[in-house]
Amino acid sequence: MNAKLEIAGDASSSRFIRLKQGYFAFANHVAPLDQHQPDWVAVAESFLGVPYVWGGKTFAGVDCSGLIQTALEAGGIDAPRDTDLMEAALGETIPLDTRLRRGDLIFWRGHVGVMLDAARLLHANAFAMRVSAEPFAVARKRIVAEGLPVQTIKRLSPDVA
């Protein structure tokens, strides 16, 4: 996902695409750089169950910021790699008591997740050791008990989310 490949020649009539390095890729797994997924949150959701690996950004293992950055990139949205930089760069800060919606980003110190809807949070986390979806209220209570209150909620502009 999000790999940048150099294609050698036209592959419109083949099941495989030859890469300039001499390797091959399945044609159905390749898309032009300007073709983006219409729902980046659905991309993040496709990682459900993937193991938590600090520093990871693939289906072999992903961390919280890698999950969000990878999903946003698939949706055509540039995002920094680390949670503190994401928190500073992405979206508009909304009050902590705002009714949440799909695509809202929830930031704790050193952690980020995305709302699937008004009640469920998706995040790669060391508690479950995988990407999981859980009620936001449950995650918030557990993480606050660890001394980490929600710092910020960011909402991307409607044309981005």
Summary of the structure (lengths in Angstrom):
residues: 161
radius of gyration: 17.3
end to end distance: 19.4
largest distance: 57.0
contacts: 444
relative contact order: 0.15
helix: 23%
strand: 26%
